[in-house]
Amino acid sequence: MPVDRLLPTQEAEDLLALTRELADKELAPRVEAHERAETYPDGLFATLGAAGLLGLPYPEEFGGGGQPYEVYLQVLEELAARWAAVAVAVSVHGLSCFPLASHGSAEQRERWLPRMLAGKLVGAYSLSEPQAGSDAAALICKAERVDAGYRITGTKAWITHGGIADFYALFARTGEGSNGISCFLAPGSADGLSFGRPEEKMGLHAIPTVTAHWDGAVLEADRLIGREGQGLQIAFSALDSGRLGIAAVATGLAQSALDAAVAYAHERTAFGKRIIDHQGLGFLLADMAAAVDAARATYLDAARRRDAGRDYGRQASVAKLVATDAAMKVTTDAVQVFGGYGYTRDFPVERYMREAKIMQIFEGTNQIQRLVIARSLAGAARA
């Protein structure tokens, strides 16, 4: 069912209408075939880029949409309601543009950002390593200064869109400790860059997740974003925004699960009446609806703080935690509503349940979100 949204402008309402129309035409008819066959939707990101949906929260002067984050996230939610894997990749693309947009020089932004925001260059975010997931400061991929720039050696893991992306927001070690990590805008065609076979995942099958191997690839010096040693600051700042993206995606996924469960409960009968008219099931659906509405409210609150220039790091962690836990619960309950049919691939709710699980893990596990929130509370108490 359409979500009753409170949007700030008529322009935003028109943008959401365009998104729904495009998602219904280009995403919804293709999702099942690609997810089952685990095939990449060639040409789809060019379509999204041409519609202006890949650079929405970035400045218009560089070809972005100049939209508030609260609007951008609702666009992500609409995409996720049709195809979660694509919405995740759109969120990751936006995340990978953040280092250049926020810390790049004027020359760097002019050179690369317009094509990135237009979707002519699709990006990926390369922070995690096999031994350094949530503990980003433990990464060991090395960027060594050479005459031609920086030689990159090491392995990066869990890269959404890896092997397909045109560029990577790459974080590598240029010194010791947490202040020894730097950020680079690395081309996907770099000599010495290779990729492992795609991970065999529980869900989100249409978009590959891979390991990247950097075997002495040399990046030109102007590929460094910001200062040497500024990488973790850039990465964590980007992740606050990225967590909101995942919160919106999780909310869209949960909304689809709720809609499917409600529709089924209207049609299915038991003991002489529709199952939605049985109080036990009605209460289950009510709890699902409350969880979806609460998830949406938390990510919108954080987004509005971001748009107002206020601190929103804690609220981003709250939104990511609340929305992804809600998605896991709502999709699980949707399978329960369908009964035995929910456990089959005849209905999409089993896919929704599989897709929801990863959202509690990437962009910082939900245990990390609890740690961020707890530390924020401890700091506030000391103040």
C-alpha positions in Angstrom: 0.0 0.0 0.0 1.3 3.5 -0.7 3.0 5.2 2.3 1.3 8.3 3.5 4.4 10.6 3.6 4.8 14.1 4.9 7.2 15.8 2.5 8.7 19.2 2.8 8.0 20.6 -0.7 6.0 19.9 -3.8 9.3 19.2 -5.6 9.9 16.4 -3.1 6.4 15.0 -3.7 7.0 15.0 -7.4 10.4 13.3 -6.9 8.8 10.5 -4.8 6.1 10.1 -7.5 8.8 9.7 -10.2 10.7 7.3 -8.0 7.6 5.1 -7.4 6.8 5.1 -11.1 10.4 4.2 -12.1 10.6 1.5 -9.4 7.4 -0.1 -10.4 8.4 -0.1 -14.1 12.1 -1.0 -13.9 12.7 -2.7 -10.6 9.6 -4.7 -9.6 9.2 -6.7 -12.8 12.9 -7.8 -12.7 13.7 -8.5 -9.1 12.5 -12.2 -8.8 14.3 -13.4 -12.0 17.6 -11.7 -11.1 17.6 -12.7 -7.4 16.8 -16.3 -8.3 19.4 -16.5 -11.0 21.9 -14.4 -9.1 22.5 -12.2 -12.1 23.5 -8.5 -12.2 20.9 -6.1 -13.7 22.9 -4.7 -16.5 21.9 -1.2 -17.5 19.7 -0.5 -14.4 22.1 1.9 -12.7 22.5 3.9 -15.9 18.7 4.2 -15.9 18.7 5.3 -12.2 21.5 7.8 -13.0 19.7 9.2 -16.0 16.7 9.8 -13.7 18.9 11.7 -11.3 18.5 9.3 -8.4 22.2 8.5 -7.8 23.3 11.9 -6.7 20.3 13.3 -4.9 21.8 14.6 -1.6 24.8 16.3 -3.3 25.2 19.9 -4.6 23.5 20.9 -7.9 26.7 22.7 -9.0 28.3 19.2 -9.5 25.3 17.6 -11.0 23.7 16.4 -7.8 20.0 16.8 -6.9 20.5 19.3 -4.0 17.9 17.4 -2.0 17.6 17.3 1.8 18.7 14.0 3.3 15.2 13.3 4.6 14.0 13.3 0.9 16.9 11.2 -0.4 16.3 8.6 2.3 12.6 8.3 1.4 13.7 7.7 -2.2 15.9 4.9 -1.0 13.0 3.5 0.9 10.8 3.4 -2.2 13.6 1.7 -4.2 14.1 -0.9 -1.4 10.4 -1.7 -1.2 10.8 -3.1 -4.8 14.3 -4.4 -4.8 16.5 -4.3 -1.6 19.7 -5.3 -3.3 19.5 -2.4 -5.8 18.6 0.0 -3.0 21.7 -1.1 -1.0 23.9 -0.6 -4.0 22.5 2.9 -4.5 23.1 3.7 -0.9 26.7 2.4 -1.2 27.2 4.5 -4.3 26.2 7.6 -2.4 28.5 6.6 0.5 31.4 6.1 -1.9 30.9 9.7 -3.3 31.0 11.2 0.2 34.8 11.4 0.7 35.3 13.3 -2.5 32.3 15.5 -2.0 33.2 16.4 1.5 37.1 16.3 1.6 38.2 16.5 -2.0 39.9 19.5 -3.4 38.1 21.8 -5.8 40.1 20.4 -8.7 39.3 16.8 -7.6 35.6 17.5 -7.3 35.5 19.2 -10.7 37.4 16.3 -12.3 35.4 13.4 -11.0 32.3 14.3 -9.0 29.9 15.3 -11.9 30.3 11.9 -13.6 29.9 10.1 -10.2 26.8 11.9 -9.3 25.3 11.3 -12.8 25.9 7.6 -12.4 28.3 7.5 -15.3 30.8 6.3 -12.8 29.3 3.8 -10.3 31.2 3.5 -7.0 31.9 1.1 -4.1 33.1 1.6 -0.6 36.3 -0.3 0.4 37.0 -0.1 4.1 36.6 -3.6 5.6 39.3 -6.3 5.5 39.2 -10.0 6.3 40.6 -9.3 9.8 39.2 -5.8 10.2 35.5 -5.5 9.9 33.9 -3.5 12.7 37.4 -2.7 14.0 38.4 -0.4 11.0 41.5 0.9 12.8 43.0 -2.5 12.6 43.2 -2.5 8.8 46.6 -3.4 7.3 46.2 -2.8 3.5 49.2 -0.6 2.8 49.6 2.6 0.7 53.4 3.2 0.3 54.7 6.4 -1.2 56.6 6.0 -4.4 57.7 8.5 -7.1 54.6 7.9 -9.2 52.2 8.3 -6.2 51.1 5.4 -3.9 51.7 1.7 -4.2 48.7 -0.3 -2.8 49.3 -3.7 -1.4 46.8 -5.8 0.6 43.3 -7.3 0.6 39.9 -5.6 1.1 36.7 -7.6 1.9 32.9 -7.4 1.7 32.8 -4.9 -1.1 29.3 -4.3 -2.4 29.4 -3.8 -6.2 33.0 -5.0 -6.1 34.4 -6.0 -9.5 31.7 -4.0 -11.3 32.2 -0.5 -9.8 34.1 2.1 -11.8 35.8 3.5 -8.7 36.4 2.7 -5.0 36.6 4.8 -2.0 39.6 3.0 -0.7 41.1 3.2 2.8 44.7 2.1 3.3 47.5 2.5 5.8 50.1 5.2 5.2 51.4 5.3 8.8 51.1 3.8 12.2 48.0 3.7 14.5 44.6 5.1 14.0 46.0 8.3 12.5 47.9 6.4 9.9 45.0 5.6 7.6 44.3 7.6 4.4 41.5 7.7 1.8 42.0 7.3 -1.9 39.7 7.5 -4.9 40.8 4.4 -6.7 39.9 3.5 -10.3 38.3 0.1 -10.8 40.6 -0.5 -13.8 43.9 -0.1 -11.9 46.7 -2.5 -13.0 47.4 -4.8 -10.1 43.8 -4.9 -8.8 41.9 -8.2 -9.0 38.8 -9.7 -7.4 37.8 -12.9 -5.8 34.7 -14.8 -6.8 31.5 -13.3 -5.5 30.5 -14.4 -2.0 27.7 -16.9 -1.8 25.3 -14.9 0.3 22.0 -15.6 2.1 20.3 -12.8 0.2 20.9 -9.7 -2.0 22.0 -12.1 -4.8 21.8 -9.7 -7.7 24.5 -7.4 -6.6 28.0 -9.0 -6.1 29.9 -8.8 -2.8 33.6 -9.6 -3.3 37.1 -9.5 -2.0 39.6 -7.2 -3.7 43.4 -7.9 -4.0 45.8 -5.0 -4.4 49.1 -6.4 -5.7 51.3 -3.4 -5.9 48.8 -1.2 -7.9 50.1 2.3 -8.2 47.7 5.2 -7.7 48.6 8.7 -8.8 49.3 11.2 -6.0 46.1 13.2 -6.8 44.0 10.1 -5.9 44.6 10.9 -2.2 41.4 12.5 -0.7 42.0 14.9 2.1 45.3 14.7 4.0 47.4 11.6 4.8 46.2 10.2 8.1 42.7 11.6 7.7 41.2 8.4 6.5 39.4 7.2 9.6 37.9 10.6 10.2 36.5 10.6 6.7 35.4 6.9 6.9 33.5 7.4 10.2 31.9 10.6 9.0 30.7 8.8 5.8 29.4 5.9 7.8 27.0 8.1 9.8 25.3 9.0 6.5 25.6 5.4 5.3 23.9 4.1 8.3 20.9 6.3 7.6 20.9 4.8 4.1 20.7 1.3 5.4 18.0 2.3 7.9 15.9 3.6 5.0 16.5 0.5 3.0 15.5 -1.7 5.9 12.4 0.3 6.4 11.4 -0.2 2.8 12.0 -3.9 3.0 9.9 -4.1 6.2 7.1 -2.1 4.6 7.0 -4.6 1.7 6.8 -7.5 4.1 4.0 -5.8 6.0 2.1 -5.1 2.8 2.4 -8.7 1.7 1.3 -10.0 5.1 -1.7 -7.7 5.2 -2.8 -8.6 1.7 -2.6 -12.3 2.4 -4.4 -12.0 5.7 -7.3 -10.3 3.8 -7.5 -13.2 1.4 -6.9 -16.3 3.5 -9.7 -17.7 5.6 -9.7 -20.0 8.6 -12.5 -21.1 10.9 -15.0 -19.3 8.7 -13.5 -15.8 8.5 -10.5 -13.9 7.1 -7.4 -14.5 9.2 -7.0 -10.8 9.7 -10.2 -10.8 11.6 -8.8 -13.2 14.2 -7.5 -11.1 17.1 -4.3 -13.0 17.5 -3.2 -12.4 14.0 -4.6 -8.8 13.9 -2.4 -8.0 16.9 0.6 -9.5 15.2 0.0 -7.3 12.1 -0.5 -4.3 14.4 2.9 -4.8 16.0 4.5 -5.1 12.6 2.9 -1.8 11.4 4.1 -0.1 14.6 7.6 -1.4 14.0 7.7 0.0 10.5 6.3 3.4 11.5 8.8 3.6 14.3 11.7 2.7 12.0 10.7 5.4 9.6 10.3 8.0 12.3 13.8 7.3 13.7 15.6 7.6 10.4 13.7 10.8 9.5 14.5 12.4 12.9 18.3 11.7 12.3 18.0 13.0 8.7 16.4 16.2 9.7 19.1 16.8 12.3 21.7 16.2 9.5 19.9 18.6 7.2 19.8 21.2 10.0 23.6 20.9 10.5 23.3 19.4 14.0 25.2 16.5 15.4 23.4 13.3 14.4 25.9 10.5 14.9 24.0 8.9 17.9 20.7 9.3 16.1 22.1 7.6 13.0 23.2 4.7 15.1 19.7 4.6 16.7 18.1 4.6 13.3 20.2 1.9 12.0 19.7 -0.3 15.1 15.9 0.3 15.3 15.2 0.0 11.6 17.2 -3.1 10.9 16.0 -4.9 14.0 12.5 -4.0 13.0 13.1 -5.4 9.5 14.3 -8.7 10.8 11.3 -9.0 13.1 8.7 -7.8 10.6 10.0 -10.1 7.8 10.1 -13.1 10.2 6.5 -12.3 11.3 5.5 -12.0 7.7 6.7 -15.5 7.0 4.6 -16.6 10.1 1.5 -15.0 8.7 1.9 -17.0 5.5 2.3 -20.2 7.4 3.7 -23.0 5.4 3.5 -21.0 2.2 5.8 -18.4 3.7 8.6 -21.0 3.9 8.4 -21.6 0.1 9.7 -19.5 -2.7 6.2 -19.1 -4.1 5.9 -15.9 -2.2 8.5 -13.1 -1.7 8.4 -13.1 2.1 11.0 -15.8 2.5 13.4 -13.6 0.4 12.6 -10.5 2.5 13.5 -12.5 5.6 16.8 -13.6 4.1 17.6 -10.0 2.9 16.8 -8.5 6.3 19.5 -10.4 8.1 22.5 -8.7 6.5 21.1 -5.3 7.4 21.8 -6.0 11.1 25.5 -6.6 10.1 26.8 -4.2 7.5 27.6 -0.5 8.0 28.6 -1.5 11.5 26.9 -4.4 13.2 24.0 -3.6 15.6 26.3 -4.4 18.5 28.6 -1.6 17.3 25.6 0.7 17.1 24.8 -0.1 20.7 28.4 0.6 21.6 28.2 4.0 19.8 25.0 4.9 21.6 26.4 3.8 25.0 29.5 5.8 24.5 27.5 8.9 23.6 25.5 8.5 26.7 28.6 8.1 28.8 30.1 11.2 27.3 26.9 13.2 27.9 26.9 12.1 31.5 30.5 13.3 32.0 29.6 16.7 30.4 
